[in-house]
Amino acid sequence: MGDRTAASERVAINTVILYLKMLLTICVSLYSTRIVLSSLGVSDYGIFNLIAGVITMLSFLNAAMASATQRFLSFYHGRENFSVRKKVFINSWILHLVLGVFVVFFLLILSQFLFDGFLNIPSERVPMAKTVYLYMAVSVFFTIVSVPFTALLNAHENMLWIAIVNILEAIMKLIIALSLNYFIASERLAHYGLFMAGVTFISFLLYALYTLKKYEECTILNYKYDKLLMKNLGGFAGWNLFGSACVVGRNQGIAIVLNVFFGTIVSAAYGIANQVAGQLVFFSATLLKAINPQIMKSEGVSDRKRMLKLSMMASKLGFFLVSFIAIPAIFEMPSILRLWLKDVPEYTVAFCSLYLITTLINQTTIGLQSAIQATGRIRAYQLVIGGVVLMNVPVSYILLKQGLPPHSVLVCAVFIESIACAFRIYFLKVQANLSIRLYVDRVFSKEIIPAIVILSVCLIITTLFDFELRLLITFPVSIIAFFISVYYTGFCDDEKQLVTNMIHKILKK
C-alpha cells in the first residue's frame, strides 16, 4: 500500500511539473510560430514545413525506439532488476547510434528523388530547400541518439529535468524567431534551419550529460553485446517502428498529397493545423508521460488489473484534457487564427477544426496504446492499426483526384480514426482480457455528458453573440461548465477519490 501511495505522489508531482512546463512551452511556441510565419512569409514557411515533414517521416524511428527502450527500462525497473536495466541501456544506445547513421545516409540518398521534380517547390527556392533539408537530417540524428537518455529519465519518473530541457528548447526557439525578425535580413529560411538543428544538438548534450552523471546504469562504456536482449529490443522496436511509420506516413503523406495537388500555400495551412493539434495533444501527452511508467511497472510486477485500470483512466483523462480546449477552439477557430497569425492561409480554419476532431476521437483510446505496449505483444496490433491508419494516404489521393476540396482528406481521417479506435479496444480484449462492457462503463459513458455540456454551452454562446472577442466568453464559460460536469459525472467513485487525493497532495507539496 505504501508503494502505491508513493507512486501516486510521484504521478501527482510529475503531472504538476509537466503541466507547468507545458503551459509555458505552448505559449512560447505559439508566439514563436507567429513571428516565424511573419519573418519567412507564407511560401517559405510552407517550404520549411514541407521539408521538416519529409524529415519527420524518418524521425518516427525516434518514437518507436523511445517506446521500446522505455518499456524495457520501466518493466525491469518494476522488477527491481538493475543488471538488466544496465544491459538494456547500453545495447539501446549502440542500436540508436547505428540507426542514426543509417537514417542520415538514407535521407541523403532520398534527397536526390525528392528534389528532382517530386516536391512542388518554386524552382528558385529549390537550392535553399536542399540546404534546409540537410540541416533537418542532422537534427534527426541527434534526436535519435537522445532517445536512450530520455527513456531512462522517464523510467525513473524524473520529469523535472525533461521539463527543464523542454523549456530551454522553447526559449531557444523564441530567440531564433526574434533573431530572424530583427537581426537577419537575407536567407532567413537557411538560418532558421541551421538554428533549429543547433537546438536539437544542445538538447542532446543536456540529456546525455545529466543522465550519465545521475544514474549508475547509464553508461556508454564497457559495452557487452547481448544477443537475446538485442533481439527482443530490436523486435519490439521494429514493430513499434512500423506503427509509428504508419502514423507519420499518414500525417506527412497527406501533406505531400496536398502539396502535389495544391502547392506550398495549402502546405502551410496543413502545417499550421498540425501544430495546433500537436500543441493541444500536449495536455494528454503530458498526463501519459506521468502515468506510463506506472502502467509499465504494474505489468512488470504482474498486476494486470491495475495496469488496465490505469490505462482506462488515462484514456478518459486524455479525452477530457484535450476536450476542454479543443471543443471551444473549434467553435472559435476563425477568431483564434486571426489573433494568432494575422494573415491566415486559405483552408487553415477547416484543416484545424477537422484535425482537432480527429485528435479527440484518438484520445478516447489513447491509454490503451500504452497498455498494449506494456504487454509486449504488439506485432498483430501494429500490423492492423498501422494498416488502417495508413489508408488515409491512398484514399486522400483518390478524393483529390476526383476534384474534391482539400479539407475532404481530413473528413476522411475522422472516419478512419474511428475505425482504428474500435480495433484498439478489440486487441486489448484479446491480449489482456479487457472487458469491453467495463471499458464502455468506465470510459465512453463517462465522456458523453461532459462532451454534451461543453458542446451545448459553446453552441448557445456562438448563436447568441457575435463580436470580435467573443472567445473571451466562450472559453471561460464553457470550460467552467465542462469541469463541473466532469467532476460530477465524468469520474467513477474510486477515480473521484483518487483525483481528490492527488489534488490534496499537490497542494500540500
N, C-alpha and C positions, 0 to 999 in steps of 0.2 A: 504493500500500500504506500509505503514511504517512497519507493522508487517511482511510482506513478504520480505521486504528488510533486516530486522533484521534476519529473518530466513535464507535468502540466505547467509548473512555474517557468521552466525553460521555454516552452512553447509561448507562454504569455509574454515573457520578456522579449523573446526574439520577434514576436509579432509586433510589439511596440517599436522596437528598433527598426525593423524593416519598413513599417508604415511611415515612420517619421522620415526615413531615408527616401521612401517612395514619393511622399508629398513634395519634398524639396527637389528631387531629381525631375519629377514630372513638370513642375513649374519652370525650372531652368531649361529643360529640354524643349518644351513648347515655345518658350520665348526665343531660344536659340534657333529653332526651325523658322520662326517668323523672320529673324534677322538674315539667316542664310538664304531663304527664298527671295528676300528683297535684294540681297547683295549679288546673288548669282543670276537672278532672273528666272522666269518660269522654264525656259528651254534648257538652260544649263542645269537647273535643279532637277528637271526631268531626266537629263542625261546621267547625272550623278546617281539618282535613284535607280535608274535602269542598270547602270554598271554595278552598283552596290547589290542590286537584286540578283544579277547573274552570279556575282561572287557568293552571295548568300546561299545560292543553290548548292554550293560545295561546303559551306560552313555548317550545314546540317550535321556534318561529322562531329562538330563541337557538341551539339545537343545529344546526339546518340552516344558518344563516348562519355559525356558527363553523366548521363543516366546510368550507364553500365558501371562506371567507376564508383559513383556514389552508392549505387545499390549494393555492390560487394563490400564497400567500406562500412556502410551503415549496418548491413546484415551481420557482418562479423564483429562489428562494434557491439551489437546487441548480445552476441555470444561471448563477448569479452575475450576475443582471440587476437592478441597483439601480434604474434608472429605472422599470422595470415594477412592481417591488415598491412603489415610492412611489405610482404611479398606482393600484395595487390597494388600498393602504391608504386613500387619501383618498376614492376612489369608494365603497369599502366603508363608510367612516364616514358619508358622506352617505346611502347606502342604508339603513343601520341607524337613522339619526336619523329619516328619513321613516317607516320601518317601525314604530319605537317609538311615534310619534304616532298612526299608523293603528291599531295594536293597542289602545292605551288607549281611543281613540274607539270601536272595535268592542266592547270589553269593557263600556263604559258602556251601549251600546245593548243588549247581550246580557243585562245585569243585569235589565232590565225583564221579560224572559221567564223567567229562572231563578228569580226570587223571587216569581213570580206563580203559585205552586202547583206548579211543576215539581219543585223540590228538596224532599225530605222533611225539613223542619226545623220543630221546635216553633214555633208562631205567636208566642209571647212572645220568641223569640230571633231572629226574622227581622230586626228593625231592627239588632241587633248584628252579625248575619251580613253585612248590607249594608255596614256600616262596615268590617268586616274585608276584604270584597271590594274596596272602594275602595283600601285600603292595599296589598293584593296587586297591584292593577292598576299602582300607582305602582312597586312593586317590579319588576314585569315590564319596565317602561320602562327602568329603569336597568340591568337585566340585559341587555337587547337592545343598548343603546348601549355596553356594555362589551365586546362581542364583538370588534371590530377590535383592541382593545388586548391582550386575552388571546390572540388568534390570532397577533399579532405576537410576543408573548413565546414562544409555542410554536414558531413558525417559527425563532426564534433559539435555541431549546432552552434558554431561560432559565427553568428550573423553580424556581429558588431564590426569585424574587420571587412567583411563583404560590403557592409553599408558604407563604411568609410571610403573604400576604394571606389564604389559606385558614385558617391557624392563628389569625390575628386574628379572622376571622369566627366560628370555633368558640368562641373565648374570649368574644367579644361576646354570642353566643347563650347561653352558660352564665351570663353576668352577667344577661342578660334573664330567664332561667329562675329564677335565685335572687331577682331583684327581685320577680317575681310571688309568690314564696312568702313573702317577708319584708317587703316594703315596699308592696305594692299590695293593698288589702283588697277593692276592688269593681271590677267590669267588667274583670276580668283579660284576657278574650278580646280586647277592643278595644285594650288596652295592648300585648298580645302582638303583634297585627297591626301596630300602628304601629312598635314597636321593630324588628320583623323587616324592615319596609320601610326603616328607617333603616340597618340593617346593609348592605343592598344598595346604598344610596346611598354609604356610606363606602367600600365595596369598589370601586365605580366610580371614585371620586376617586383611590384608591390606585393602581389600574391605569393610569388616564389620565395622572396627573401624572408617574409614573415613566417610562412609555414615551415621553411627549413630550420628556422631558429626556434619555433614554438613547439613543434610536435616531433617526438622521437622517431615515430615510424616514417616520417617524411625524410627520405634520403635519396640522393641521385648517385651515390657511390656504392661500391661493393655489390654490383648487380649480379644476381644469380638467376639464370633463365629457368623458369618453372613451366614445363611443357603443358601440364594439365591445367594449371591456372590460366596460362595464356590462351589455351584452347577455350576454356569456359568464358573467360573475359572477352576474347575475340568473337566467340559465337554469340554471346549476349549482345555485345556491341554491334555485331553485324546485323542482327535482326532489328535492333533499335535504329541502326543506320538506315535500313530500308524504310521503316516507319517515318523517321524524320525526313528522309529524302522525298517521300510522297507528300508530306505536308508542305515542305519548302517548294517542291515541284509544283504543287497546286497553287501556292501563292505567287511564286515568281513565273510559273508557266502562264498564268492568267495575265501577268504584267507583260510578258513577251508577246502573247497573242494580241493584247490590246495595242501594244506598240506597233506590231506589224500592220494592223488594220487602221490605226488612228494617229500614230506618231507620238512625239515626245510630250505634247501638251496633255493628252489623256494619261500618259505615263506619270506625269507629275500629279494629276488628280488621284490616280490609284495609289501612288506613293504616299500622299497625304492621308488617304483613307487607311492605309496600312499602319501609319504611325499613330493615328488617332486610336484605332483599335488596340494597337500594341501598348499604348500608354494606359488605357483602361484595363487591359488584362493584367497590368501590374498589381491591381487591387487583389485579384485572385491568385496570381503567381506568387505574390508576397506571402500570402497565407500558406500556400502549398510548400514554400521553402521552409516555413516554420514547422509544418506538420509532417512533411515527407520523411524526415529521419525517423520519426516515431512510427510511421507506417512500416518502414523497412525493418526497424529494430523489433517491432511486435512480431512480424513474420519470422525474424531471426530466432526468437525465443519460442516459436510455435504457438503464439497467441493469436490465432487467425480471427477469432471473434472480435478482439479489439482492433485488429487490422482492418476488418471490413467496416466496423463501426466508425473508425476514424476516416476511412475513405468516403463513406456516405456523408459524413458530416462535412468533409472537405468539399464535396460536390455541391451540397446545399449552400454552404457559406460562400463558395466561389461564385455561384449564381447571384446570391444577394449582393456581394461586394462589387460585382460588375453592374448589376441592375440599377442600383440607386443613382449611378451617374449616367449609364448608357441610355436608359429609357427617357429621362428628361432631355438628354443630349439629342436624341433622335427627333424629338418634337421641336427643339430649338436649334437644330443644326445650321440653318442659314445664318442666323444671328451670330452663333459661335464662330463660324468660319470667317464672317466679315470682320468681327472684332479681332480675331487671331491673325489672319493673313492679309487683311485689307483687299488685295487682289485675289479673288478666288477662282482657280481654274474651272472651266466648264466640267460638269458631271461630278464635281467633288462632293456636293451635298448628297446626291443619290448613292455614290460609292460609300461614303462614310456611314450613312444610315443602314444600308444593306449589310455592310461589313460588321456593324455592331450587332445586328440581328443574328447573323451567323455566329458571332462570338458568344452571344447569350445562350444560344442553343448548345454550343460546345461546352459551356460551363456546367450544364446540368449533369454531365458525367465526368467532369474533369478529375475528380478524386479517384474514379475507377481506373484511370490510366496509371496512377501510382500503385494501386492495388495489384494490377496485372504485373507491373514491374517487380513488385515485392515477391510475387510467387515464383518468378524466374522462368515461367513457361510463356514465352512471348512469340514464338515462331508463327503459329496459326493466326494469332491475334493481329500481328503486324502485317501479315500477308493479306488478310481480309480487309481490315480497316484501311491500310495503306492503299489497296486497290480501289476501294470505294472513294476515298478522298481524291485520289489522282484522276478519277473520272471527270473532275471539273475541267481539266485542260482540253481533252478532245471535244467534250460537249460544248465548251465555250467557243471553240473554233467553229463548230457546226452552226451554232446560234449566230455568230457574227457573219459567217459565210452566207447565211440566209437573209442578211440585211437587218437584223435586229439591232437595237441601240446598245451602246457599251455597257450600261448597267444591267442588261439582261444576264450577263455572266455571273453577277453576284446574286441575282434572284435564283439562278440555278444552284449556286453554292449553298443557299439557305436550305433547299430541299435535300441536297446530298449530305449535308452535315447532320440533318435529322436522321437519315438512314444510318450514318456512322454511329450515332449515339445509341440507337437500338441494338446494333451489333456489339457495342462495348458492354452493355448490360448482359446480353446473351453469353458473351465469353466469360465474364466473371462468374456467372451462374454455373457454367460448365467446369471452370477451372478452380474456383474457390468456394463453390456451393453457396453463392449469394442467393438469397430469397428475393425473387422479383416482387412478390407481394410486400415484403418488408421494405424494399427499396422505394416502391411507389408510396407506401405509407409514411416513410421517414423523410423522403426527399421530394418527389414530384408533388404529392398532395399538399405538402407544407409550403411549396413555392407558389402555388396558384393564387391564394388570397392576397399576399403582398404584391404580386405582379399585377393583379386586377386593380388593387388600390392605387398603385402609383400610375398605372395607365389611365385610370379614370380621372385622377386629380390633374394630370398633365393635359388630358383632353378637355376637361372643363375650363382650365385656365387659358389654354390656347384658343378655345372657342369664344370665351367671353372677352378676352383682352387682345389688343393688337397695337403695340407700341414698341419702339426700338429696343428698350432694355427690359422687355417682358421676362427674359430669363432670370432676372433678379427676383421675380416672384415664383416662377415655375420651379426652379431648383430647390430653394429652401422649403417651400410648402410641400412639394411632392416628396422630398427626402424625409422630412419630419413624419409625414403620414406613413411613408414606407417603413421606417424603422419601428414605429409604434406597432404597425401590423405584423412586422417580422417578430418582434418580441412576444406578442400575444398569440400569434397563430403560426409562426414560421418554425418554432422550435418544439421538439418533444420535451417532456418533463425533465429527463436526465440531461439533455443538452442545455436547457434553460438554466439548470443548476450549475452545469459546468461553465457556461458563459458568465454567469453571475460571479462564480468563484474566481474566474480569470480576471474579470474587471476589478474585483477587490484586491487581488494580488498585484495587479498592475498599479493601481492607485497606491497600495502600500509601498511598493518598490519606488 
